[in-house]
Structures are given as structure tokens and as C-alpha cells.
Amino acid sequence: MNVRCTCVKFYRNFNSHSKTFKIQIKRTQRKSLSKMGQSLSEPVTTKCSLICKNEQVKVGLSSMQGWRVSMEDSHTLLLEVPQDPSASFYAIFDGHGGSKISEYASRHLYKWIFNQKAYQEGDIVQAIENGYLELDAFMRENKVLRDDLAGSTAVVVLIKGNTLYCGNAGDSRAIAVVNGTVRPLSHDHKPTEPAEYARIKEAGGWVEYNRVNGNLALSRALGDYMFKTNSKKSPKEQVVTAFPEVIVEEIDESWEFIVLACDGIWDVMSNEEVAGFIRDRLMRQLHPDVICEELMMTCLAPDSQMGGYGCDNMTVTIIVFQNTKVQNLENVALEKHLLL
């Protein structure tokens, strides 16, 4: 069966209060949807892309279904958060077992964080931790949302003033490039990591073939309620937990850009490769949304027989700081060329 594939998902999480924005729906194509296992016979390379900016940042985002039979990624981008206009919020959610959890989280996680009493009292780390766990508990009790087999990663970047908070549960990832050097903002949560392995065992689970109970390739996630059934353990102590790891950084003029992406990118390219790819294109004055698209196409496998690498859904957000050193990279590169 042939259908006309186009991007019909409006960017519902974009905040229209920002000074400038542009919605871009890219590349309508015809694709055969005959399934080959978990892959299509041809990739869906239609892209949903966005570029927006304010005085502090220019942000590009793009997502693409790729070889997968459905799109399970979701995302949030708020240059000004309604509950606190002095803060901005960015997030990527990589769903598995369906898109139900990732889509709901993309619309609501920020509310659970910013409405926390801890946030009002200035304890943003506690607000992020509580927000993840309370949203997860709410979805579990909701008959429409609950699905024991569905789950999602959640990596968020919250910026307030010059302070950055990165919360993460799962194996989506965020990095910053500071003075040309990669600075990790999150750590992947894999069941083979010593602390994760210990928690899994203590809660009654096991690790087989590098997977939780031989099934799940990550050890922290929203949803996945079949791994959260130990009544003697707190939500933080379950075989799989939604409890996020939070990293706090202070931003200064040496910060060039931040990247958030799902593992569809990180499984193919390293932190340093992604940083170099983006930095090179910023030097050539490409817009961040275009760079996101080029990065995804570079990571896309030429066929679906690549062992999964390059065959996943892909979503990327690039946050470029305005009036930072990266703005002068093109001039520096030109000066070096003239000196040769």
C-alpha cells in the first residue's frame, strides 16, 4: 500500500511569545509502508523543523521518522515558560513500545516541574526530580495512558538566568560545547553501569544480554510500569526508575551551543563528532535547524540491515548562544586561512 507521507504534527510545544519564529514542514515524499520486521522498505525522510530565537539564544530543532514503522520521538521547546517567563525549557523524549508516554510527557512534564513548591522556593533540582516522579505516577494511574510495555526517555535542559539544569532519565543525551570543548550534561542510564546494575538486582531484577530482565536496553525511563512493581521499594528504587539525574552548570560567554538528541544520533556519532559537525557548520553560518537536518541525514543508515545503527527515529535540538565566541568563529577561521 502506498500512502502520501507528510509531517502533520504541528509543533504544539513552541511558545509563541518568543520574538521571532518560523515553522517549517519539509520534503513531502511517497513511501512504501510494507514492513520488514521493525523497519520500512524505505526510510521516511520527511522532517518537522523549527527555528526560533530571542536575545539570548537561537534554537533549531528537527525530527525524522527514518526507517522505523512509526514515529515515537517527541519534544518540547519553550523559550519562555508560561509559569516563569524568565526561564526556558527544552526536552527530547524517545518513546519505545508506542508513542503514548513520550507524547504526553512532551506536553506536560514542564508543568509538573514548574508547578512544584520546590521550584517556587528556588530548589530547582528538587523540582525536576519531583516533577519526573510525580508525572510518572500520574500516568501510571491514568487508564488511558497506562501501558505496562510503553515507556520513554526524558532529557531536559532548563535555563534560568545564567544557571543551567539538565535532568535525564534514559539514554537520550545532552552536551554543551564550551570554548570548543565538549562538556557532557547528562549520562546514559544503561543496566550494565555499576550503580544501575546494583539497583536492578536489589529490586529483584536481573541483567541479561545488557538488558533489564533481558528486555529493556535502558535502566531509567518514564513508563515501563512492568518494571516498577516492587511494593517494598520506593519509586526511586525500582528495577526501572523515572528518577532523573540532574547536573547543574553556570553559563558564561565561553558557552557556544548545547545539543539535545535521542540515541538515534548518539548510537551513530560520538559527542565529539556531533560537536565538530555542528561547529563546522556554524562557522559557515548555517542556521541551526538546517544543521539538525543535515546531522540526521548523515546518521541515517543507507539501508535497514545495519544492525539498528542509523535506523532509529531521530530528533535533535541545537541551542546556540547569541553574542558568544561561536559568532566569531568564521572570522577566526578566515584569519587563520590568510596566515597560511
Summary of the structure (lengths in Angstrom):
residues: 340
radius of gyration: 19.8
end to end distance: 57.7
largest distance: 67.9
contacts: 1187
relative contact order: 0.15
helix: 28%
strand: 35%
